[in-house]
Each structure stands twice: as structure tokens, then as C-alpha cells.
Amino acid sequence: VVSTQSTGSLEEIVFTMRLFLFLVAVVACLSFTTVQGNKKCKKIAKKFTACLKRGYTPKSLENCAVGNGKLKKRAAKKCARVEKGVVKKGCEIATCKANPEPEPEPEPE
């Protein structure tokens, strides 16, 4: 039943409802991807920390506490892939930090 004292037409009300539902869906998707990203980072960081404890020496991260031991070729490749994931996702590792890109030196005038 449509009331005769509505403040807007039916089309305006439907448009407003659709816009509201769209915005709710966008906010829900953004919050879901943010939570999933943090979980993935924690999982990758845990794997990388295990690699470091077993003796993997990282190539693109510095100041890492590396354990004693020698990894087999297959395990070293796996750890290298995990390291690439850490760098790509920008995950924080407690004892490591990424190499900063060198700033170009200004040319002398």
C-alpha cells in the first residue's frame, strides 16, 4: 500500500534503497579483504620465520636473525618463494626490514 503523503516519488525511494544497499556491499567487501590480508600476512610471516630459524639467509631483507643450519636445495627454493610473498605483500617481520630503494643522488650544478 502506497501512502498519499510520501515525501518522494516511488522511483526516488527505490533509487535511495539501491544506493544504500550498494554502499553497504562495498563497505562489507572492503572490510572482508582487509581482514583476509592480515591473516595471509600472519601466515606468510610465520612460514618465513620458520625458514629463518632453519638457516635460510634472505636475499632482499636485511637485519634478520638467521639460525644455524644448512637448507637443502628444495627447502631453500620454498623459502625464497615465501620471502618473495613477504616482500610483495609488505608483511612486517619482527627481526627484518626491507631494503629501502636507494635515492638518486642529485646532479652537481
N, C-alpha and C positions, 0 to 999 in steps of 0.2 A: 504494500500500500504506500503510495507516494503522498506525502503531506503537501498541502497547498501553501504552507508558509515556509518553504525551504529558502535558504539564503543563496543558493546557487542552482544552476541547472543540473540535471542528472549527469550530463556529459562532464561537467566540471568536477563533480563528486567522484565519478569513475576515474577521471584523469588523476585526481589527487590521490586516490587509493592506490592506483597503479604505481605512481611515483613513489609513494611511501613504501610499498612492498619492494620495489626495485632498490631503493636505498637500504632497506633492511637486509636484503640479499647481498648487496655489495659489502656492507659492514661485516656480515657474518663470514663471507668468503675471506676478507682481509684478516680477520681475527683468527680464522682457522689456519691460513697459510703461515701466519706469524708463529703460532704455537707449533705447527709441524716443523718449521725451520729450526726452532730452538731444540726440538727433540732430535732432529737429524744432526745438528751440530754437536750435541752432547754425545750421541752415539759415535760419530766420527772421531771426536776428541778422545773418547775412551779407547777406541781402537789404536789411535796414533800414540797415545801414552803407553799402551802395551807394547807397541813396536819400539818405542824409545827405551823401555825397560829391558827389552831383549837385546838391545845393542844396535839398533838402526840409527845411522847418522843422517840427519836430514840435509837436503841439498838447498832448499830455499828458505828455511827457517834457521834462525840463529839463537844463541844462548839457550840451547836445550840441554837438559841433563840426560846424558846418554848412559845406559847401563853397560855392564861388561858382557861380552859375548860376541859371537860372530853368527850372523844370519846366513841361512842357505840362500841360494840364488832366487828360488821361488818365493820365499818369505820376504826377501828384500824387494822384489818387484811388487808384491802385495802392499808392503809398507810404503813404497813410492807412490802407488795409486792412492792410498789413503792420505798421504801428505798432499798430493795434488787436490784432493777433495777439501782438505782443511784450508788450503790457500784459496781455492776457488770460492768457497762459501764464506770465507772470512771468519772462521771459528777461532775463538780465543783458546790458546793452550797456556796452561798455568806457568810453565817454565820456558816458553818460547815466545819469540816475536818475529813477525815477518820482516824481511829485508826491505827497508824503505828504498823507493826508487831514487837514484841519485839526481839531484837538481843540476841542471846545466849551469855551468859557470858563465857569468856574464862576460861578454867580449870586451877587451880593453878598448878604450876610445882613443 
